Amino acid sequence: MKRYILLLAMCIVPLSLAHAQEEPAKQYLPEEGDIAIGIDVAPLFRYVGNLFNGSTDNTLESLGGEPFTEDVDGFDVDDIQPDVSIMGKYMLTDNWALRANIGLMIRSNTTKIYVADDAAILNNPLSEDKLIDRRNMQRHGMSAMLGAEYHRGSRRIQGIFGAGVLVGFNKQVTKYTYANALTSINQYPTSAWGTMNANGYRTLTNKSASNIFLGLYGSVGVEWFVAPKLALGAEVNLALYYVRGGQEYTYSEGYNVYLSKVDTRYDIVSPGDSAFRFGTENLGGSLYMSFYF
């Protein structure tokens, strides 16, 4: 009996060893041809933390990566730049990758407000008839980081070194539509926006030419592969870019007393500004998670 047990064991052990050798090792690191999608997890950590400290300012709007056109000194870009950027990579080799962070924002908001009907009041001072004034605000913005990066490290922790270009723009246009017409009789019609200036003209369009962003960046960071093809990363950027601010102008209408008629005029409000920025920043994602496929 012992002889049969020994023979059975001699057969099972080699089969087990062969099966163990055939089982492929887990591939943690990215390989040539892999595509990666990344999200910035810092907003998620802030969101979870705010759940326990009673904060009412709790949003996940930056989940995905931060655009570099946000908060540039000297430029009012609030609400006219992308909230997040799409983070992606393509592995050219096991160590070299193309990287892009692209943010895009197109918004059009229309606000409606009731105003008194001037014509109705002229016929009946007790009239409560109302009309609707409209304001349409269009905002457009784009932010892009395009470059290459080098991955160094053969284990589950890799150093990441990158460089590339920064490009972007943003602009804003505001248009007003008034229900009460401006005429030679009603030279100061009732409107919702209070846009009459000292000359008695009211704004029809306020438009700014595009603010253009151009520059370079370098980055250094680390990725820790906590699971196969799943990495937690952290990075910091050194960015140098120039911003050219476009002209801002208004198109307005009013009653011209010299011509004795309703007239329109075009006025440049700002000739345009410029800014230069250099320093370390967290563009794209300071603390992120990457999924490689």
C-alpha positions as CSV (number, residue, x, y, z in Angstrom):
1,M,0.0,0.0,0.0
2,K,2.8,2.4,0.9
3,R,4.4,1.7,-2.5
4,Y,1.2,2.8,-4.3
5,I,0.9,6.0,-2.3
6,L,4.6,6.9,-3.0
7,L,4.1,6.3,-6.7
8,L,1.0,8.5,-6.7
9,A,2.8,11.3,-5.0
10,M,5.7,11.0,-7.5
11,C,3.2,11.6,-10.3
12,I,1.2,14.5,-8.6
13,V,4.2,16.6,-7.6
14,P,5.7,17.1,-11.1
15,L,2.3,17.9,-12.5
16,S,1.8,20.5,-9.8
17,L,5.2,22.1,-10.5
18,A,4.5,22.1,-14.2
19,H,1.1,23.8,-13.7
20,A,2.8,26.4,-11.5
21,Q,5.4,27.1,-14.1
22,E,2.8,27.5,-16.8
23,E,0.8,30.1,-14.8
24,P,1.9,33.5,-16.2
25,A,3.4,36.1,-13.9
26,K,1.2,39.2,-13.4
27,Q,2.2,42.1,-15.6
28,Y,2.1,45.2,-13.4
29,L,4.0,47.7,-15.6
30,P,2.7,49.3,-18.9
31,E,3.9,47.8,-22.2
32,E,4.3,49.0,-25.7
33,G,0.9,49.8,-27.3
34,D,-0.9,50.3,-24.0
35,I,-3.3,53.2,-23.7
36,A,-3.8,54.9,-20.3
37,I,-6.7,57.1,-18.9
38,G,-6.0,59.1,-15.8
39,I,-8.1,61.0,-13.2
40,D,-7.0,63.5,-10.6
41,V,-8.0,61.9,-7.2
42,A,-7.1,65.0,-5.1
43,P,-10.7,66.4,-5.5
44,L,-12.0,63.0,-4.4
45,F,-9.9,63.0,-1.2
46,R,-11.0,66.6,-0.5
47,Y,-14.6,65.6,-1.0
48,V,-14.3,62.6,1.4
49,G,-12.6,64.8,4.0
50,N,-15.2,67.5,3.8
51,L,-17.9,64.9,4.5
52,F,-16.5,64.7,8.0
53,N,-15.6,68.4,8.8
54,G,-19.0,69.9,8.0
55,S,-17.9,71.9,4.9
56,T,-20.6,73.0,2.6
57,D,-18.2,73.7,-0.3
58,N,-18.0,70.1,-1.5
59,T,-17.8,69.4,-5.2
60,L,-16.0,66.9,-7.5
61,E,-15.9,69.3,-10.5
62,S,-12.0,69.0,-10.8
63,L,-12.1,65.2,-11.0
64,G,-10.2,64.4,-14.2
65,G,-7.3,66.8,-14.1
66,E,-6.8,70.5,-13.8
67,P,-6.5,72.9,-16.8
68,F,-3.5,75.2,-16.8
69,T,-5.6,78.3,-17.9
70,E,-7.1,78.6,-14.5
71,D,-6.3,81.6,-12.2
72,V,-3.7,83.5,-14.3
73,D,-2.7,86.7,-12.6
74,G,-4.0,89.8,-14.3
75,F,-6.7,88.0,-16.3
76,D,-10.3,87.4,-15.3
77,V,-10.7,83.9,-16.6
78,D,-13.1,82.7,-13.9
79,D,-15.9,80.6,-15.4
80,I,-14.4,80.8,-19.0
81,Q,-11.9,78.0,-18.7
82,P,-12.5,74.2,-18.7
83,D,-13.2,72.8,-15.3
84,V,-11.3,69.5,-15.9
85,S,-9.0,68.0,-18.5
86,I,-9.0,64.5,-20.1
87,M,-5.8,62.8,-19.2
88,G,-4.4,60.2,-21.6
89,K,-1.2,58.4,-22.6
90,Y,0.0,56.1,-25.4
91,M,3.0,53.9,-24.8
92,L,5.3,54.1,-27.8
93,T,7.7,51.6,-26.1
94,D,7.8,50.0,-22.7
95,N,9.5,53.2,-21.5
96,W,8.4,56.1,-23.7
97,A,4.9,57.5,-24.0
98,L,3.0,60.3,-25.6
99,R,0.8,62.2,-23.2
100,A,-2.0,64.7,-23.5
101,N,-4.2,66.6,-21.1
102,I,-7.1,68.3,-23.0
103,G,-9.9,70.4,-21.5
104,L,-12.8,71.9,-23.5
105,M,-15.7,74.1,-22.4
106,I,-18.5,75.6,-24.4
107,R,-21.3,77.3,-22.5
108,S,-24.3,79.5,-23.4
109,N,-26.5,80.8,-20.7
110,T,-29.6,82.9,-21.3
111,T,-31.2,85.0,-18.4
112,K,-34.7,86.4,-18.7
113,I,-36.1,89.2,-16.5
114,Y,-39.5,91.0,-16.6
115,V,-39.5,94.7,-17.2
116,A,-42.4,97.2,-17.4
117,D,-44.0,97.8,-20.8
118,D,-43.2,101.4,-21.5
119,A,-45.7,101.7,-24.4
120,A,-48.5,100.3,-22.2
121,I,-47.6,102.7,-19.4
122,L,-47.6,105.6,-21.8
123,N,-51.2,104.8,-22.7
124,N,-52.2,103.9,-19.2
125,P,-50.0,105.0,-16.3
126,L,-51.6,102.3,-14.1
127,S,-50.7,99.5,-16.5
128,E,-48.9,96.5,-15.0
129,D,-48.1,94.9,-18.3
130,K,-44.6,93.3,-18.5
131,L,-42.1,92.4,-21.2
132,I,-39.0,90.2,-21.1
133,D,-35.4,91.3,-21.5
134,R,-32.8,88.7,-22.3
135,R,-29.1,88.4,-21.7
136,N,-27.1,85.7,-23.4
137,M,-23.6,84.9,-22.1
138,Q,-21.4,82.7,-24.3
139,R,-18.2,81.3,-22.9
140,H,-15.6,79.2,-24.7
141,G,-12.3,77.8,-23.4
142,M,-9.7,75.2,-24.3
143,S,-6.6,74.0,-22.5
144,A,-4.1,71.4,-23.8
145,M,-0.8,69.9,-22.6
146,L,0.9,67.8,-25.3
147,G,4.2,66.1,-24.8
148,A,6.2,62.9,-24.2
149,E,7.4,61.2,-21.0
150,Y,10.0,58.6,-20.0
151,H,9.3,55.8,-17.5
152,R,12.2,54.5,-15.6
153,G,12.1,51.5,-13.3
154,S,11.6,47.8,-13.6
155,R,9.6,47.2,-10.5
156,R,6.2,48.4,-9.4
157,I,7.5,52.0,-8.7
158,Q,8.5,54.0,-11.7
159,G,9.9,57.5,-12.0
160,I,8.2,59.6,-14.7
161,F,10.0,62.4,-16.5
162,G,8.2,64.5,-19.2
163,A,8.2,67.7,-21.3
164,G,6.0,69.3,-23.9
165,V,4.0,72.3,-25.0
166,L,1.1,74.2,-23.5
167,V,-1.6,75.8,-25.7
168,G,-5.0,77.3,-24.9
169,F,-7.5,80.1,-25.3
170,N,-10.7,81.5,-23.7
171,K,-13.2,84.2,-24.7
172,Q,-16.5,85.6,-23.6
173,V,-19.4,87.3,-25.5
174,T,-22.4,88.8,-23.8
175,K,-25.5,89.9,-25.9
176,Y,-28.5,91.9,-24.7
177,T,-32.0,91.9,-26.2
178,Y,-34.3,94.6,-25.0
179,A,-38.1,94.4,-25.1
180,N,-38.7,98.2,-24.9
181,A,-37.4,99.8,-28.1
182,L,-35.2,102.8,-28.0
183,T,-36.9,105.6,-30.1
184,S,-36.8,109.3,-30.5
185,I,-39.7,109.5,-28.1
186,N,-38.5,106.9,-25.6
187,Q,-34.8,107.8,-25.4
188,Y,-34.3,106.1,-22.0
189,P,-36.4,102.9,-22.2
190,T,-36.8,100.7,-19.2
191,S,-34.4,97.7,-19.2
192,A,-33.4,95.0,-16.8
193,W,-29.6,95.4,-16.9
194,G,-28.9,99.0,-16.2
195,T,-26.6,99.2,-19.1
196,M,-27.2,102.8,-20.1
197,N,-23.9,104.8,-20.0
198,A,-23.3,108.5,-19.5
199,N,-24.0,109.2,-23.2
200,G,-27.4,107.5,-23.0
201,Y,-26.3,104.5,-25.0
202,R,-27.2,100.9,-23.9
203,T,-25.0,97.9,-24.6
204,L,-26.1,95.5,-27.3
205,T,-22.9,93.3,-27.3
206,N,-19.9,93.1,-25.1
207,K,-17.2,90.9,-26.6
208,S,-13.6,90.1,-25.8
209,A,-11.1,88.7,-28.3
210,S,-9.5,85.4,-27.4
211,N,-6.9,85.3,-24.6
212,I,-4.2,83.0,-26.1
213,F,-1.9,80.9,-23.9
214,L,1.4,79.5,-25.3
215,G,4.3,77.9,-23.4
216,L,6.4,74.9,-22.4
217,Y,6.4,72.6,-19.4
218,G,8.6,69.9,-17.8
219,S,7.3,67.4,-15.3
220,V,8.7,64.9,-12.8
221,G,6.7,62.4,-10.8
222,V,6.3,58.8,-9.7
223,E,3.8,56.1,-10.4
224,W,3.2,53.2,-7.9
225,F,1.5,50.2,-9.5
226,V,-0.8,49.0,-6.8
227,A,-2.3,46.3,-9.1
228,P,-1.6,45.1,-12.6
229,K,-1.8,48.1,-15.0
230,L,-3.3,50.3,-12.2
231,A,-1.1,53.0,-10.8
232,L,-1.3,55.8,-8.3
233,G,0.8,58.8,-9.4
234,A,2.0,62.1,-8.2
235,E,3.8,64.8,-10.2
236,V,4.8,68.5,-10.2
237,N,5.4,70.7,-13.3
238,L,7.7,73.5,-14.1
239,A,5.8,75.7,-16.6
240,L,6.7,78.7,-18.6
241,Y,4.0,80.4,-20.7
242,Y,2.9,83.7,-22.2
243,V,-0.6,85.0,-22.3
244,R,-1.8,87.5,-24.8
245,G,-5.1,89.2,-23.9
246,G,-7.3,90.3,-26.8
247,Q,-9.1,93.6,-27.1
248,E,-12.5,94.0,-25.4
249,Y,-15.2,96.1,-27.1
250,T,-18.8,97.1,-26.8
251,Y,-21.4,97.6,-29.4
252,S,-24.2,99.9,-28.2
253,E,-27.2,102.0,-29.3
254,G,-28.6,105.3,-28.2
255,Y,-30.3,108.4,-29.3
256,N,-27.9,110.8,-31.0
257,V,-29.1,114.4,-30.3
258,Y,-26.8,115.8,-32.9
259,L,-28.1,113.6,-35.7
260,S,-31.7,113.5,-34.2
261,K,-31.9,109.7,-34.6
262,V,-31.2,106.4,-33.0
263,D,-27.5,105.6,-33.5
264,T,-25.1,102.7,-32.9
265,R,-21.5,103.0,-31.8
266,Y,-18.5,100.8,-31.4
267,D,-16.2,101.4,-28.5
268,I,-12.9,99.6,-27.5
269,V,-13.0,99.1,-23.8
270,S,-9.6,97.5,-23.4
271,P,-6.7,97.4,-25.9
272,G,-5.5,94.0,-24.6
273,D,-3.1,92.9,-21.9
274,S,-0.2,90.4,-21.6
275,A,1.2,88.2,-18.9
276,F,4.2,86.0,-18.4
277,R,4.3,83.1,-16.0
278,F,7.1,80.8,-14.8
279,G,7.2,78.5,-11.9
280,T,6.2,75.1,-10.5
281,E,2.6,74.1,-10.7
282,N,0.3,71.1,-10.6
283,L,-1.0,71.0,-14.1
284,G,-3.0,68.0,-15.3
285,G,-3.1,66.3,-11.9
286,S,-1.1,66.6,-8.7
287,L,-2.2,63.2,-7.4
288,Y,-3.8,60.9,-9.9
289,M,-4.8,57.4,-10.8
290,S,-3.9,55.8,-14.2
291,F,-5.6,52.8,-15.8
292,Y,-3.6,51.1,-18.5
293,F,-5.3,48.9,-21.2
